[in-house]
Amino acid sequence: MLKFLNNIEEKFLVLNLLISTLIVFMNVVLRYVFSASLSWVDEAARYMFIWLIWIGADYTLANRKHLRIDIISAKLHGKARLGLELFVMTIWCGFCIFLGYQGVKLVRVVVEQQQLSTAMQISMGWAYLCIPLSGIFMAIRLVFDIINILRTGEIEKPVLSEEEEMIEEAKKGVSM
């Protein structure tokens, strides 16, 4: 299930970035070459960027690429480190559940009030829907991660790209 979600998110993020880049580029060309622009492009790009950020937050969680301050956890080992990691993940999961719940409430209010975007005249519910989705997706991932830590007793390592692996190997070679 999580691999399926990863694939969907990855395709969505790439397509979102591609389309938003193309429509902004198109609008720049229209504005500076033809002295005309489309009013809806800036608004669409803004909402697409918001979706990119919120769904991207879940995608970075899936790949363990979130920015972390690990001064304390780096000094801990064994059960103390696992305990701290479980504590942090539980707090994070609670926040994501809160975010999902409050996001649903926000979307419901916006839809009930029939708020429309200025240029495109679409429901603002679509713009805000990424907040509860991201919160719920991250909470689900964190629950699976917590269960995995409790089951295996190990913290999953981040997924490293080839460049990051080479940097890690170089660090090992330097520290010897």
C-alpha positions in Angstrom: 0.0 0.0 0.0 2.8 2.5 0.9 4.7 1.7 -2.3 1.6 2.4 -4.3 1.2 5.7 -2.4 4.9 6.5 -3.1 4.4 5.9 -6.8 1.2 8.0 -7.0 2.9 10.9 -5.0 6.0 10.8 -7.1 4.1 11.0 -10.3 1.8 13.7 -9.0 4.8 15.8 -7.8 6.7 15.5 -11.1 3.6 16.2 -13.1 2.7 19.2 -10.8 6.1 20.7 -11.1 6.2 20.2 -14.9 2.8 21.7 -15.5 3.3 24.6 -13.2 6.7 25.4 -14.8 5.2 25.2 -18.3 2.3 27.5 -17.5 4.4 30.1 -15.8 6.9 30.0 -18.6 4.1 30.3 -21.1 2.7 33.3 -19.2 6.1 35.0 -19.1 6.5 34.6 -22.9 3.0 36.0 -23.4 3.6 38.9 -21.1 7.0 40.0 -22.5 6.8 39.0 -26.1 3.1 39.7 -26.8 2.3 42.2 -24.0 -0.5 40.0 -22.8 -0.9 37.5 -20.1 -3.5 35.1 -18.7 -5.0 36.1 -15.4 -5.5 32.6 -14.1 -1.9 31.4 -14.4 -0.5 33.0 -11.3 -3.3 31.7 -9.2 -3.0 28.2 -10.6 0.7 28.2 -10.1 0.3 29.3 -6.5 -2.2 26.6 -5.7 -0.1 24.0 -7.5 2.9 25.1 -5.4 0.9 24.7 -2.2 0.0 21.2 -3.2 3.6 20.5 -4.2 4.7 21.5 -0.7 2.1 19.6 1.3 2.2 16.4 -0.7 6.0 16.8 -0.9 6.2 16.8 2.9 4.6 13.3 2.9 6.9 12.2 0.1 10.0 13.3 2.0 8.8 11.4 5.1 8.5 8.3 2.9 12.1 8.7 1.9 13.3 9.8 5.3 14.6 13.0 4.0 13.0 15.5 6.4 15.2 18.0 8.0 16.0 16.8 11.6 18.0 18.1 14.5 19.6 14.9 15.8 22.1 16.2 18.3 20.6 14.2 21.1 19.6 11.1 19.2 23.1 10.9 17.7 24.6 10.6 21.1 22.2 7.8 22.2 22.4 4.2 21.4 20.3 1.1 21.8 17.0 1.2 23.6 17.5 4.9 24.6 17.7 5.9 21.0 14.8 3.7 20.0 12.7 5.2 22.9 13.5 8.7 21.8 12.7 7.9 18.2 9.4 6.3 19.2 8.6 9.3 21.4 9.4 11.8 18.6 7.4 9.8 16.0 4.4 9.5 18.3 4.4 13.3 18.9 4.8 13.9 15.2 2.0 11.4 14.4 -0.3 13.1 16.9 0.4 16.5 15.2 -0.3 15.0 11.8 -3.6 13.6 13.0 -4.4 17.0 14.5 -3.4 18.6 11.1 -5.6 16.2 9.2 -8.6 16.8 11.5 -8.3 20.5 11.5 -7.7 20.5 7.7 -10.9 18.6 7.2 -12.8 21.1 9.3 -11.2 24.0 7.3 -12.1 22.4 3.9 -15.7 21.8 5.2 -16.1 25.4 6.2 -14.7 26.8 3.0 -16.9 24.5 0.9 -20.0 25.3 3.0 -19.3 29.1 2.5 -18.8 28.5 -1.2 -15.6 30.4 -1.3 -14.3 30.7 -4.8 -10.8 31.6 -6.0 -10.4 35.0 -7.5 -9.2 34.3 -11.1 -10.2 30.7 -11.8 -13.5 30.8 -9.9 -13.0 27.2 -8.5 -13.9 26.2 -5.0 -11.2 27.1 -2.4 -11.8 23.7 -1.0 -9.6 22.3 -3.7 -6.8 24.6 -2.7 -7.1 23.6 1.0 -7.7 19.9 0.4 -3.9 19.2 0.3 -3.7 20.0 4.1 -5.8 17.2 5.5 -4.6 14.8 2.8 -1.0 15.4 3.7 -1.7 15.2 7.4 -3.5 11.9 7.0 -0.9 10.4 4.7 1.9 11.4 7.0 0.0 9.9 10.0 -0.5 6.6 8.2 3.2 6.5 7.3 4.3 7.3 10.9 2.0 4.6 12.3 3.5 2.1 10.0 7.0 3.3 10.9 6.2 3.1 14.7 4.9 -0.5 14.2 8.0 -1.4 12.2 10.3 -0.1 15.0 8.3 -1.9 17.7 8.4 -5.1 15.6 12.0 -5.1 14.5 13.7 -3.0 17.2 15.5 -1.0 14.4 15.3 2.5 13.0 15.0 2.4 9.2 17.8 4.3 7.4 17.1 7.0 4.9 16.9 6.2 1.3 20.2 7.5 -0.2 20.8 8.6 -3.8 24.0 7.5 -5.5 25.6 10.9 -4.8 24.6 10.7 -1.1 26.0 7.1 -0.9 29.3 8.3 -2.4 29.5 11.2 0.1 28.9 8.7 3.0 31.6 6.4 1.7 34.0 9.4 1.4 33.2 10.4 5.0 34.0 6.9 6.1 37.3 7.0 4.2 38.2 10.4 5.7 37.4 9.4 9.3 39.7 6.3 9.3 
